């Protein structure tokens, strides 16, 4: 199976690592040095121009939102059939369908996951959009190499990731402020409280692996929420 991957930033690098050796992978990125270094490490091919990636037939866009738009506009101009996979959380399925020409078939694949965690071996949950239905089997075949695959409305991931990100950052800022109120301002201590204690407890909560102390705090938090 031939797959083109546009973008080898944090998420693109993770995807390339997972796919290399399992598919015929070809990379493109404007940062030639970074692209070539990753391609050499993974023993995969590259192209010098975005237009050339069309030859792969199926292309994953691991690029920022605005670049998804520019890539599809370019594919529209090349009169060759292509399947485009968008993983940008903020670009919705209906947006792709509105801008793509008939020969450019688009589908959203959204990750409930974080690139850095994935790089450490964590498996994300991946939502494959349920439409176009004829593309779903191929998408499952590709993305089951990367994480746990579900089929549904991929755009719901925007809501999930936004809530998770906002609440996590709110917690981090609150920890800093509350420690400051206790005259605890040592940067090493504060960062460790966030990285080790807070992040570790969040993972333990998700894995249902909390200790007695943390379980008591959970009950207290839930009680406060229910009262409100």
PyMOL commands that set and color helices and strands:
alter all, ss='L'
color gray80, all
select helices_A, chain A and resi 10-19+32-42+50-56+65-77+93-99+115-119+133-143+156-181+187-206+212-227
alter helices_A, ss='H'
color red, helices_A
select strands_A, chain A and resi 2-6+24-28+45-46+58-61+82-86+104-112+125-129+148-152
alter strands_A, ss='S'
color yellow, strands_A
deselect
rebuild
show_as cartoon
